[in-house]
């Protein structure tokens, strides 16, 4: 399998509207960060999207996405779901596209995008999607087992997801004790590290590294990054958090990792 990072930025994206800081003015393409999203490509053709942020259309064009087998939603904040309507071109034929989420997110999306769930209208101007509640035991999409991992975004319970030896934990500030077993054996971890300065609803970069080390991962990729640090500065910071057998690195838009299934 492969995991492609479609976006690695925080809720405002980078560059930030109206900001003239060095990172927002940077010419390094790794400093341009769309809102966080991931595409998992299976060895037998599966295509699974995690989150549909405001730039999903641009992300899909850049990655050449022409079909999807399922969408996973971590939570219903705007920076993770407000590109949901741009699924329309991918849902024109066949069965409605399954969009899996926790019950609270299903309920919120059904209201926020209520027009998509009214009786079908002439003209096809709505995405043909089917909201599905993610069961605790996960789902099998083609040959890929998806395991939901309950995590905390401040006090808000949301979902991370595990695919074999890889786990994706965006918008994370804490992992409940009950979720630790779900992460046993994870070798490659993409984990929220907003910035080095502490934040009430996101891990700092150091906290993310510490958490990944405690989970026994051998690689930690920092995601959901803000504009406080350039990619080059992040590389230096993360190198100082690494040790023999444990590597911390900043992710960037377009990064693709090889991962193993179960």
C-alpha positions as CSV (number, residue, x, y, z in Angstrom):
1,X,0.0,0.0,0.0
2,X,0.9,3.6,-0.3
3,X,-0.1,6.6,1.7
4,X,-0.1,10.0,-0.1
5,X,-0.3,13.2,1.9
6,X,-2.6,15.4,-0.1
7,X,-2.3,18.2,2.6
8,X,-0.3,18.7,5.8
9,X,-1.5,22.1,6.9
10,X,-3.6,23.3,9.8
11,X,-7.1,24.9,9.6
12,X,-6.0,28.1,7.9
13,X,-3.6,26.4,5.4
14,X,-0.2,27.9,4.5
15,X,0.3,30.5,3.3
16,X,-2.2,32.2,5.5
17,X,-4.5,34.8,4.0
18,X,-3.2,38.2,4.8
19,X,0.1,37.0,6.3
20,X,3.5,38.1,5.2
21,X,5.7,36.1,7.5
22,X,8.8,34.3,6.1
23,X,7.0,31.0,5.9
24,X,4.0,32.4,4.1
25,X,6.3,34.1,1.6
26,X,8.6,31.2,1.2
27,X,9.4,29.8,-2.3
28,X,10.1,26.3,-0.9
29,X,7.2,24.2,-2.2
30,X,7.3,22.2,1.0
31,X,6.2,25.3,2.9
32,X,2.9,25.4,0.9
33,X,0.5,23.3,3.0
34,X,-3.1,22.5,2.0
35,X,-5.5,21.5,4.7
36,X,-4.7,18.0,6.1
37,X,-5.9,15.0,4.0
38,X,-4.6,11.6,3.0
39,X,-5.1,9.1,0.1
40,X,-4.4,5.4,0.7
41,X,-3.8,3.4,-2.4
42,X,-4.1,-0.4,-2.1
43,X,-2.0,-3.0,-3.9
44,X,-5.1,-4.2,-5.8
45,X,-6.4,-0.8,-6.8
46,X,-8.3,0.4,-3.7
47,X,-8.5,4.2,-3.3
48,X,-9.5,5.5,0.2
49,X,-9.6,9.2,1.0
50,X,-9.3,10.5,4.6
51,X,-11.1,13.9,4.9
52,X,-12.4,16.3,2.3
53,X,-11.0,19.7,3.2
54,X,-11.6,23.0,1.4
55,X,-8.8,22.3,-1.2
56,X,-10.0,18.8,-2.1
57,X,-10.7,19.7,-5.7
58,X,-7.1,21.0,-6.1
59,X,-5.7,18.1,-4.2
60,X,-7.6,15.6,-6.4
61,X,-6.4,17.3,-9.6
62,X,-2.8,17.4,-8.4
63,X,-2.9,13.7,-7.4
64,X,-4.8,12.5,-10.5
65,X,-7.7,11.1,-8.4
66,X,-10.3,9.7,-10.9
67,X,-12.2,7.4,-8.6
68,X,-12.6,6.5,-4.9
69,X,-13.8,3.4,-3.1
70,X,-14.6,5.1,0.2
71,X,-14.1,8.3,2.2
72,X,-13.2,8.4,5.9
73,X,-14.0,11.4,8.0
74,X,-12.0,12.1,11.1
75,X,-14.4,14.8,12.4
76,X,-16.7,17.5,11.1
77,X,-14.6,20.6,11.4
78,X,-14.7,22.8,8.3
79,X,-11.0,22.2,7.4
80,X,-11.7,18.5,7.2
81,X,-15.1,18.3,5.4
82,X,-15.9,21.5,3.5
83,X,-14.7,20.0,0.2
84,X,-17.4,17.2,0.4
85,X,-19.4,18.7,-2.5
86,X,-16.3,18.3,-4.7
87,X,-16.9,14.5,-4.6
88,X,-19.6,15.1,-7.2
89,X,-17.6,14.2,-10.3
90,X,-16.5,10.9,-8.6
91,X,-20.0,9.8,-7.8
92,X,-21.8,10.0,-11.2
93,X,-22.1,6.3,-11.8
94,X,-22.6,3.2,-9.9
95,X,-23.6,3.0,-6.2
96,X,-23.4,6.1,-4.0
97,X,-19.9,6.6,-2.5
98,X,-19.7,5.5,1.1
99,X,-18.5,8.2,3.6
100,X,-17.6,6.6,6.9
101,X,-17.5,8.7,10.1
102,X,-18.4,8.6,13.8
103,X,-22.0,9.0,14.7
104,X,-21.6,12.6,15.8
105,X,-20.0,13.5,12.5
106,X,-22.6,11.6,10.5
107,X,-25.3,13.6,12.3
108,X,-23.6,16.9,11.7
109,X,-22.8,16.3,8.0
110,X,-26.4,15.2,7.3
111,X,-27.5,18.6,8.5
112,X,-24.7,20.7,7.0
113,X,-25.0,19.1,3.6
114,X,-28.7,18.3,3.9
115,X,-29.2,19.2,0.2
116,X,-27.2,16.1,-0.8
117,X,-29.7,13.8,1.1
118,X,-33.0,15.2,-0.2
119,X,-34.8,13.2,-2.9
120,X,-32.7,13.1,-6.1
121,X,-33.0,16.2,-8.2
122,X,-32.8,16.6,-11.9
123,X,-29.5,17.8,-13.2
124,X,-27.2,15.8,-10.8
125,X,-26.0,18.9,-8.9
126,X,-25.3,17.0,-5.6
127,X,-22.7,14.4,-4.6
128,X,-24.1,10.9,-4.5
129,X,-22.8,9.8,-1.1
130,X,-24.0,7.5,1.6
131,X,-23.2,8.5,5.1
132,X,-22.2,5.4,7.2
133,X,-21.5,5.2,10.9
134,X,-18.0,3.7,11.4
135,X,-18.3,0.5,13.6
136,X,-15.7,0.1,16.4
137,X,-14.3,-3.0,14.7
138,X,-13.7,-1.1,11.5
139,X,-14.5,-2.0,7.9
140,X,-13.0,-3.9,5.1
141,X,-12.7,-1.8,1.9
142,X,-11.6,-4.1,-0.9
143,X,-8.6,-5.8,0.6
144,X,-7.8,-3.0,3.1
145,X,-8.8,-3.3,6.7
146,X,-9.5,0.1,8.2
147,X,-9.5,0.3,12.0
148,X,-10.9,3.5,13.7
149,X,-8.8,4.8,16.6
150,X,-10.7,7.1,19.0
151,X,-8.5,10.1,19.9
152,X,-9.1,13.5,21.5
153,X,-9.0,16.9,19.9
154,X,-9.0,19.0,23.0
155,X,-12.2,17.7,24.7
156,X,-13.7,16.6,21.4
157,X,-13.7,12.9,20.7
158,X,-12.7,12.3,17.0
159,X,-11.3,9.4,15.0
160,X,-7.8,8.5,13.7
161,X,-7.4,5.5,11.4
162,X,-5.0,2.6,11.2
163,X,-4.1,0.8,8.0
164,X,-1.8,-2.2,8.8
165,X,1.5,-0.9,10.2
166,X,0.5,2.7,9.6
167,X,-1.7,5.0,11.6
168,X,-3.0,8.5,10.8
169,X,-3.8,10.7,13.8
170,X,-4.6,14.3,12.8
171,X,-6.0,17.0,15.1
172,X,-4.8,15.0,18.1
173,X,-4.0,16.3,21.6
174,X,-4.5,13.1,23.5
175,X,-4.9,9.3,23.1
176,X,-7.3,7.6,25.5
177,X,-6.0,4.6,27.4
178,X,-8.6,2.4,25.7
179,X,-7.1,3.3,22.3
180,X,-3.5,2.3,23.1
181,X,-4.1,-1.4,22.2
182,X,-5.4,-0.3,18.8
183,X,-2.0,1.2,18.0
184,X,0.1,-1.8,19.2
185,X,2.5,-2.7,16.4
186,X,2.2,0.5,14.5
187,X,5.6,1.2,12.9
188,X,4.8,4.4,10.9
189,X,2.8,7.1,12.5
190,X,1.5,10.3,11.0
191,X,0.6,12.5,14.0
192,X,-0.6,16.1,14.6
193,X,2.2,18.4,15.7
194,X,0.8,21.9,15.1
195,X,3.9,23.8,16.2
196,X,6.6,23.7,19.0
197,X,4.7,26.0,21.3
198,X,1.9,24.2,23.3
199,X,-1.7,24.4,22.1
200,X,-4.8,23.3,24.0
201,X,-6.3,21.1,21.2
202,X,-3.2,19.9,19.3
203,X,0.0,18.2,20.2
204,X,3.2,20.3,20.0
205,X,5.9,18.8,17.8
206,X,7.8,17.6,20.8
207,X,4.6,16.1,22.4
208,X,3.9,14.3,19.1
209,X,7.4,12.9,19.0
210,X,7.2,11.8,22.6
211,X,3.8,10.1,21.9
212,X,5.1,8.3,18.8
213,X,8.1,7.0,20.7
214,X,5.9,5.8,23.6
215,X,3.7,3.9,21.1
216,X,6.8,2.1,19.8
217,X,6.7,3.6,16.3
218,X,10.0,3.6,14.3
219,X,8.9,6.6,12.2
220,X,6.9,9.7,13.1
221,X,5.7,12.1,10.4
222,X,4.5,15.4,11.8
223,X,1.3,16.7,10.2
224,X,-1.3,19.5,10.6
225,X,1.4,22.1,10.6
226,X,0.9,25.8,11.0
227,X,3.1,28.7,9.6
228,X,5.3,29.0,12.7
229,X,8.0,26.9,11.2
230,X,9.5,26.5,7.7
231,X,10.1,23.0,6.5
232,X,13.8,23.5,6.7
233,X,13.5,24.6,10.4
234,X,11.2,21.6,11.0
235,X,13.8,19.2,9.7
236,X,16.3,20.6,12.2
237,X,13.9,20.5,15.0
238,X,12.8,16.9,14.2
239,X,16.3,15.7,13.9
240,X,16.9,16.7,17.5
241,X,13.9,14.6,18.5
242,X,15.1,11.5,16.7
243,X,17.3,8.8,18.1
244,X,18.7,5.4,16.8
245,X,15.8,3.3,15.7
246,X,13.4,6.2,15.9
247,X,13.1,8.9,13.3
248,X,10.9,12.1,13.4
249,X,10.4,14.0,10.2
250,X,8.0,16.8,9.0
251,X,5.5,15.6,6.4
252,X,4.8,17.8,3.4
253,X,2.2,17.9,0.6
254,X,2.9,15.3,-2.0
255,X,4.9,13.0,0.3
256,X,4.2,9.3,-0.4
257,X,5.1,6.5,1.9
258,X,5.1,2.7,1.4
259,X,3.1,1.0,4.2
260,X,2.3,-2.6,4.9
261,X,-1.2,-4.1,5.3
262,X,-2.2,-6.5,8.0
